[in-house]
Amino acid sequence: MTTSTTTSAATPVATPATFWTIWCGQLVSVLGSGITQFALAVWAFQRSGSATQFGVIAMCAVLPGLLLSPVAGAFVDRWNRRTAMLVADAGAALASGTIAALVAGDRIAVWQLYAATAFSSSLAALHQPAYQAMTSMLVPKHRLGQASGAVLAADAAAELCSPVLGGLLLPAVGLTGIFVIDLCTFAIAVATLSAARVPSLPRRAPSIDSLRSSIWREIAEAWRYVAARPGLVGLLALSCVTSLAVGFLEVLSAPVVLSRASPGVLGAVRSFSGAGMLAGSIAMQLWGGPRARVAGMVGFQLALGAHLVVMGFLTAPWLLAAAGFGALFSIPLVNGCAQTLWQTKVALHLQGRVFALRRLARICRPLGFVAAGALADRVLDPLMSGGGFARAVGPWIGVGPGRGSALLLALVGATTLVATLAVSRYRPLREVQHELPDAH
């Protein structure tokens, strides 16, 4: 017979000032990491002339972190959340320092860039759920929407500014200088984290049963927690729809624009569209989102689908930029509403694992990359180049290069509308905010 006792521990106290201190450090760090990732990809392409290497580095920056998320989430719940973030930041700084030394000594190989990027992505699997779970401890529940908006705004600002800054800094300071800047930004993030006073969760004294538990059992516990709450499963399904739509948009926007305009125009369209994501994040931070979180998610996701449909029928670059702005404006508001629900409905001691599992929905984004290219190149672009199908659809979409991609984008938008409406009819999802009690 085994027993366990509960050790006394202070209840986590919401301290928003601490959150904003940490947020400032993380903003600087994510900007430095974005500059480095961009500069690495450009440097590798310039050295090899291979677009494949550019793509592999981009994949290494995303896929390992997604695949390792469940395991990383279990460690987040075992450790202090600040400790998990410090380990992730310190490990990423070590990877950057190693590559910087290899570059300075002219001993760098492309496979080392792949390995370093994959290693940093793996650490992000630890960092992101720890950051989200710690936010739940530092910010009062009625301010979580604004906090989620602030985190999304930092990511959007880095995504918008990193390519510009990386393009300016790489020829000015070289790749070694980029890494020095990255290390400085990591130092700022570590300093703000170290200075912040983050409360610890109450701990249970270990019993024999708990000592026998494995990481995999803890991951299974998180799966069971979500599966036993159908409303959370519905939230996960909505996130999958969003990620898949975004994956298609990222791939298809290029051929749609380039079929009628130059690469420079494409860059301008993407920059203006990307500003929509930053604007949506700022709006979420200032507003905090609607009180009816599920209705907000559904409404803004319908807006995303509608903008994708409209983009399929447009040809003028400035109209495509405006529609892209509207589509990307919706995404932070969808994600902000969802994040607030997860933070309020999931028990604090499980948030690391559950938030890590939630990140798996993002794997739909690279799936969208693959599916978009295959469907456009092999199916719809040939159909829209001539023949009976092109004559039937052409009056609305247009005929010729890129119009198959435009048709696919419109179909993805329509599918997003239908899927969102279908999922929103799921009663546990509609009532999750009111029927599922807030976690403590």
Secondary structure as GFF3:
##gff-version 3
##sequence-region A 1 440
A	DSSP	alpha_helix	16	48	.	.	.	ID=ss1
A	DSSP	alpha_helix	51	60	.	.	.	ID=ss2
A	DSSP	alpha_helix	63	67	.	.	.	ID=ss3
A	DSSP	alpha_helix	69	78	.	.	.	ID=ss4
A	DSSP	alpha_helix	81	104	.	.	.	ID=ss5
A	DSSP	alpha_helix	110	138	.	.	.	ID=ss6
A	DSSP	three_ten_helix	141	143	.	.	.	ID=ss7
A	DSSP	alpha_helix	144	195	.	.	.	ID=ss8
A	DSSP	alpha_helix	208	212	.	.	.	ID=ss9
A	DSSP	alpha_helix	215	227	.	.	.	ID=ss10
A	DSSP	alpha_helix	230	258	.	.	.	ID=ss11
A	DSSP	alpha_helix	263	287	.	.	.	ID=ss12
A	DSSP	alpha_helix	293	313	.	.	.	ID=ss13
A	DSSP	alpha_helix	317	345	.	.	.	ID=ss14
A	DSSP	three_ten_helix	348	350	.	.	.	ID=ss15
A	DSSP	alpha_helix	351	359	.	.	.	ID=ss16
A	DSSP	three_ten_helix	360	363	.	.	.	ID=ss17
A	DSSP	alpha_helix	364	375	.	.	.	ID=ss18
A	DSSP	pi_helix	376	380	.	.	.	ID=ss19
A	DSSP	alpha_helix	381	383	.	.	.	ID=ss20
A	DSSP	alpha_helix	388	397	.	.	.	ID=ss21
A	DSSP	alpha_helix	403	424	.	.	.	ID=ss22
A	DSSP	alpha_helix	427	430	.	.	.	ID=ss23
A	DSSP	alpha_helix	432	435	.	.	.	ID=ss24
###
